[in-house]
Amino acid sequence: MQQGPDTSILLSLVNTKMPYGKYKDVLLYKIPMHYLEWMKRNGFPKSKLGQQLETLFEIKLNGLEFLLQPLINGSKTGNR
């Protein structure tokens, strides 16, 4: 049995919309870094959304957005 990275969290960053606040209905990966930094300072929610936002913060902080690009492109064409 092959084990690799769990891509479901990355897919959720590309396909999930922010459910509330200033960025309501914006796909999570499009949320700007300044908002994620604010969330980091004030504490991410203790929920799945909080985990997603914290993961996105780490991805953007470390310049790893390229990891999302194939998923973004696949999402736009209907391929996953």
NORSUL-V620973 format. One record per residue. N is the residue number from 1. RES is the residue in three letters. OMEGA is omega in whole degrees, -180 to 180 (999 if undefined). NEAR is the number of other C-alpha atoms within 8 Angstrom. Layout:
((N;RES;OMEGA;NEAR) (N;RES;OMEGA;NEAR))
//
This chain:
((1;MET;-179;2) (2;GLN;176;3) (3;GLN;178;4) (4;GLY;179;4) (5;PRO;177;4) (6;ASP;-177;5) (7;THR;-177;6) (8;SER;179;6) (9;ILE;179;8) (10;LEU;177;9) (11;LEU;-180;9) (12;SER;178;9) (13;LEU;-178;12) (14;VAL;-172;13) (15;ASN;-176;9) (16;THR;176;8) (17;LYS;175;9) (18;MET;-174;11) (19;PRO;-175;6) (20;TYR;172;7) (21;GLY;-177;6) (22;LYS;-177;4) (23;TYR;178;8) (24;LYS;179;9) (25;ASP;174;8) (26;VAL;176;9) (27;LEU;-173;12) (28;LEU;-176;13) (29;TYR;180;7) (30;LYS;179;6) (31;ILE;-176;10) (32;PRO;-178;6) (33;MET;-177;8) (34;HIS;177;6) (35;TYR;178;8) (36;LEU;176;12) (37;GLU;177;9) (38;TRP;179;8) (39;MET;179;9) (40;LYS;-180;9) (41;ARG;-175;6) (42;ASN;180;6) (43;GLY;176;6) (44;PHE;177;10) (45;PRO;178;7) (46;LYS;-176;7) (47;SER;175;6) (48;LYS;178;6) (49;LEU;178;8) (50;GLY;177;10) (51;GLN;179;11) (52;GLN;-179;11) (53;LEU;178;11) (54;GLU;176;11) (55;THR;178;8) (56;LEU;177;11) (57;PHE;-179;11) (58;GLU;178;8) (59;ILE;-179;10) (60;LYS;180;10) (61;LEU;-176;7) (62;ASN;176;6) (63;GLY;-176;7) (64;LEU;-179;9) (65;GLU;180;8) (66;PHE;178;7) (67;LEU;-179;7) (68;LEU;-172;10) (69;GLN;179;8) (70;PRO;179;8) (71;LEU;178;12) (72;ILE;180;9) (73;ASN;178;8) (74;GLY;180;10) (75;SER;-178;11) (76;LYS;-179;7) (77;THR;-180;6) (78;GLY;177;6) (79;ASN;177;6) (80;ARG;999;5))
//
